[in-house]
Amino acid sequence: NRLCGGRLVGAEQGSCEVAMWPQGFTSGDFKVDTGTAGSCTLLAQIALPCLLFTSGSTFSGRGGTDVNWSPPIDEMRLCLMP
């Protein structure tokens, strides 16, 4: 919510659908921890397009790097950011 403000609906355990309406982007240093083995690559895929609309921002994520149904870290390392 700090990155783009807005309204988030459905972000609770067991939800099958999540929707977000951003309201404007804010620069900053963003750190995210899934708190589990959840995929940090999925978090990065969500954050990176938003970060393109800020200046001087940083992003660091902590979580799983090779999680089922998520892009592996090597895909991000070798393809997305060669």
C-alpha distance (Angstrom), angle and dihedral (degrees) to the residues before:
residue distance angle dihedral
N1 . . .
R2 3.81 . .
L3 3.81 92.0 .
C4 3.79 98.2 55.8
G5 3.80 108.7 -0.8
G6 3.74 110.9 -143.8
R7 3.76 135.3 112.7
L8 3.81 127.1 -55.2
V9 3.81 123.3 -163.1
G10 3.80 129.1 -175.8
A11 3.81 99.3 18.3
E12 3.77 96.7 139.3
Q13 3.77 134.5 108.3
G14 3.79 112.7 -78.8
S15 3.81 94.1 20.3
C16 3.81 116.3 141.3
E17 3.79 94.8 -165.1
V18 3.79 135.2 42.3
A19 3.80 126.2 -174.3
M20 3.79 130.7 -175.5
W21 3.77 133.3 -173.7
P22 3.86 109.8 -163.2
Q23 3.80 119.3 -148.9
G24 3.80 104.0 -167.6
F25 3.79 137.5 -36.8
T26 3.80 126.2 -99.5
S27 3.81 126.8 -161.3
G28 3.78 119.8 -128.6
D29 3.78 148.5 109.4
F30 3.79 107.9 -67.7
K31 3.80 123.5 -164.0
V32 3.79 121.7 -178.0
D33 3.80 128.5 -175.8
T34 3.80 118.9 -174.0
G35 3.82 88.6 -154.6
T36 3.80 87.3 -139.6
A37 3.78 137.9 46.7
G38 3.82 87.0 -72.9
S39 3.78 115.6 142.1
C40 3.79 116.0 -82.4
T41 3.83 88.3 -172.9
L42 3.81 90.3 63.7
L43 3.80 89.4 50.6
A44 3.79 89.6 51.5
Q45 3.83 91.9 48.6
I46 3.78 88.7 55.5
A47 3.81 95.9 44.4
L48 3.82 101.6 42.0
P49 3.83 98.0 69.3
C50 3.81 89.9 49.2
L51 3.80 91.9 47.6
L52 3.81 89.3 57.5
F53 3.81 87.2 70.3
T54 3.82 93.5 55.8
S55 3.78 132.1 67.3
G56 3.79 126.2 -131.5
S57 3.80 95.2 4.5
T58 3.79 126.4 147.4
F59 3.80 129.7 -159.6
S60 3.78 129.8 -162.4
G61 3.77 125.2 175.8
R62 3.77 132.4 -168.4
G63 3.78 123.4 -159.2
G64 3.77 142.9 74.7
T65 3.79 119.6 -16.9
D66 3.82 101.3 -167.8
V67 3.81 105.9 34.7
N68 3.80 127.1 156.9
W69 3.83 114.3 -93.9
S70 3.80 91.8 13.1
P71 3.79 132.4 97.5
P72 3.82 110.5 -95.2
I73 3.78 118.6 -117.5
D74 3.82 90.7 -111.3
E75 3.80 90.2 62.7
M76 3.78 90.0 55.5
R77 3.79 93.3 42.1
L78 3.82 96.7 46.2
C79 3.83 104.5 28.5
L80 3.77 110.0 24.6
M81 3.81 97.6 37.2
P82 3.82 107.2 19.0
